[in-house]
C-alpha cells in the first residue's frame, strides 16, 4: 500500500494531493495562494500542525471538518478542479483511493460547465508553467534573445553646463576678537 500511495500521489502530476498545484502549477502565484489559504485557516482559529502545506488535500479536509459548512467548504470549492482531476486519475489507475475522492465529490456541488472544460484542459495540458529567464522569448542567430538590431544604445547626452564658480572670501587667518 505504501508503494502504491507513493506511486499514485507523489510520482504522478495528475493525482498530486496539493490542490493549488492544479490552479497555479509551480509558479509564483502558487506561493500567494498557499499564503492566502494559511491565513484563512488562521483567521478561523486553526493552526496547521505537522509541517504540511495548507493545500494538501488531507489538511484541507481536516479544516473542512473543523470549520464546518461555509468556511470549511470554501477551499474545496475554490480548488474543486483538483479533486475532479485526481478522481479521474485514480479511476484510470484503478486505485482503491478513487472511492474516497468519489465520496468527497459527492458532497460538493456538481461541477459547472466551466469547471468541466477547465478540467478537460488541465488533463490535456497539465498545470500552468512559469516562463523564467530569456529562453521563452526565443533565440536569434548565435544565442541572442532578440535580433542584433533590436536595441539601439541611447544617444550620447552632453554633460550639463557647470555654473561659474562664485568667489568666496577666504576665512580669516587670525583672530581679531578681544583686540583693542
C-alpha positions as CSV (number, residue, x, y, z in Angstrom):
1,X,0.0,0.0,0.0
2,X,2.9,2.4,0.8
3,X,4.4,1.8,-2.7
4,X,1.0,2.3,-4.3
5,X,0.4,5.5,-2.4
6,X,3.8,7.0,-3.3
7,X,3.4,5.9,-7.0
8,X,-0.1,7.4,-7.3
9,X,0.2,10.6,-5.2
10,X,3.8,11.5,-5.2
11,X,5.0,10.5,-8.7
12,X,2.1,11.4,-10.9
13,X,1.2,15.1,-11.6
14,X,-2.5,14.4,-12.3
15,X,-3.0,12.9,-8.9
16,X,-1.0,15.1,-6.7
17,X,-2.7,15.9,-3.4
18,X,-1.6,19.6,-3.4
19,X,-4.7,21.4,-4.7
20,X,-3.1,24.8,-5.5
21,X,-0.9,23.0,-8.0
22,X,-3.8,22.4,-10.3
23,X,-4.8,26.0,-10.4
24,X,-1.4,27.6,-10.4
25,X,1.2,24.9,-11.2
26,X,4.7,25.6,-9.9
27,X,4.5,29.3,-10.4
28,X,5.0,32.3,-8.1
29,X,1.2,32.7,-7.9
30,X,1.0,29.4,-6.1
31,X,3.0,30.8,-3.2
32,X,0.5,33.6,-2.7
33,X,-2.4,31.0,-2.9
34,X,-0.7,28.9,-0.2
35,X,-0.3,32.0,2.0
36,X,-3.9,33.0,1.5
37,X,-5.0,29.6,2.4
38,X,-2.9,29.5,5.6
39,X,-4.2,32.9,6.6
40,X,-7.8,31.8,6.1
41,X,-7.1,28.9,8.4
42,X,-5.5,31.2,11.0
43,X,-8.4,33.6,10.7
44,X,-10.8,30.8,11.5
45,X,-8.7,30.0,14.6
46,X,-6.9,26.9,13.3
47,X,-3.2,26.5,13.3
48,X,-1.7,23.9,10.9
49,X,0.5,21.4,12.8
50,X,2.8,18.8,11.3
51,X,4.6,20.9,8.7
52,X,2.4,20.0,5.8
53,X,1.4,22.6,3.2
54,X,-2.0,24.2,3.7
55,X,-3.3,22.9,0.3
56,X,-2.5,19.3,0.9
57,X,-5.9,17.6,0.5
58,X,-5.9,15.8,3.9
59,X,-5.2,19.2,5.6
60,X,-8.0,20.9,3.6
61,X,-10.4,18.1,4.6
62,X,-9.4,18.4,8.2
63,X,-10.1,22.1,8.1
64,X,-13.4,21.5,6.4
65,X,-14.4,19.1,9.2
66,X,-13.3,21.5,11.9
67,X,-14.7,24.7,10.4
68,X,-18.0,23.2,9.1
69,X,-20.2,24.2,6.2
70,X,-19.4,27.6,4.6
71,X,-15.9,28.4,5.7
72,X,-14.8,24.7,5.8
73,X,-16.0,24.1,2.3
74,X,-14.6,27.3,0.8
75,X,-11.1,25.9,0.0
76,X,-12.6,22.8,-1.5
77,X,-15.0,24.8,-3.7
78,X,-12.2,27.2,-4.7
79,X,-10.0,24.3,-5.8
80,X,-12.6,21.9,-6.9
81,X,-10.9,21.1,-10.2
82,X,-8.1,19.4,-8.4
83,X,-10.2,16.7,-6.7
84,X,-12.0,16.1,-10.0
85,X,-8.8,15.6,-11.9
86,X,-7.4,13.4,-9.0
87,X,-10.5,11.3,-9.1
88,X,-10.2,10.8,-12.9
89,X,-6.5,9.8,-12.5
90,X,-7.4,7.4,-9.7
91,X,-10.1,5.8,-11.7
92,X,-7.7,5.4,-14.7
93,X,-5.2,3.7,-12.3
94,X,-7.9,1.6,-10.8
95,X,-6.7,2.8,-7.4
96,X,-8.7,2.0,-4.3
97,X,-8.4,5.6,-3.3
98,X,-10.8,6.6,-6.1
99,X,-13.7,5.7,-3.8
100,X,-12.5,8.3,-1.2
101,X,-12.4,11.0,-3.9
102,X,-15.8,9.9,-5.3
103,X,-17.3,10.3,-1.8
104,X,-15.7,13.8,-1.5
105,X,-17.0,14.9,-4.9
106,X,-20.5,13.7,-4.0
107,X,-20.5,16.2,-1.1
108,X,-19.6,19.2,-3.3
109,X,-22.0,20.9,-5.6
110,X,-21.9,19.5,-9.2
111,X,-19.2,21.0,-11.4
112,X,-20.3,23.8,-13.7
113,X,-19.7,23.6,-17.5
114,X,-16.8,25.9,-17.0
115,X,-15.3,23.6,-14.4
116,X,-15.7,20.6,-16.7
117,X,-14.0,22.5,-19.6
118,X,-11.2,23.6,-17.3
119,X,-10.6,20.0,-16.0
120,X,-10.5,18.7,-19.6
121,X,-7.9,21.4,-20.5
122,X,-6.0,20.7,-17.3
123,X,-6.0,16.9,-18.1
124,X,-4.7,17.6,-21.6
125,X,-2.1,20.3,-20.9
126,X,-1.3,20.0,-17.2
127,X,-1.0,22.8,-14.7
128,X,0.4,26.2,-15.7
129,X,4.1,26.7,-16.2
130,X,6.0,29.8,-15.5
131,X,8.5,31.0,-18.1
132,X,11.6,32.3,-16.5
133,X,14.8,33.6,-18.0
134,X,15.2,34.7,-21.6
135,X,14.7,31.3,-23.3
136,X,10.9,31.6,-23.5
137,X,11.4,34.6,-25.8
138,X,13.1,32.7,-28.5
139,X,16.6,32.7,-29.9
140,X,18.1,34.5,-32.9
141,X,21.5,34.0,-34.6
142,X,24.1,32.9,-32.1
143,X,22.0,32.7,-28.9
144,X,20.7,36.2,-28.7
145,X,17.2,36.5,-27.4
146,X,16.4,39.3,-29.9
147,X,17.7,40.3,-33.3
148,X,21.0,42.2,-33.1
149,X,19.5,45.4,-34.3
150,X,16.5,45.3,-31.9
151,X,18.2,47.5,-29.3
152,X,20.0,50.7,-30.1
153,X,22.1,52.4,-27.4
154,X,20.8,55.8,-26.3
155,X,22.4,58.8,-28.0
156,X,25.2,60.4,-26.0
157,X,24.0,63.3,-23.9
158,X,26.4,66.1,-23.3
159,X,27.1,66.8,-19.7
160,X,25.1,69.7,-18.2
161,X,26.9,73.0,-18.1
162,X,28.8,73.7,-14.9
163,X,27.8,77.1,-13.3
164,X,30.7,79.6,-12.9
165,X,32.5,79.4,-9.7
166,X,31.4,82.0,-7.1
167,X,34.2,83.8,-5.4
168,X,34.1,83.0,-1.7
169,X,36.3,85.1,0.6
170,X,38.8,83.0,2.4
171,X,38.2,82.5,6.1
172,X,40.2,84.8,8.4
173,X,43.6,83.6,9.2
174,X,43.9,85.3,12.6
175,X,41.6,86.1,15.4
176,X,40.6,89.7,15.9
177,X,38.2,89.4,18.8
178,X,39.3,91.0,22.1
179,X,41.9,93.2,20.5
180,X,41.6,97.0,21.1
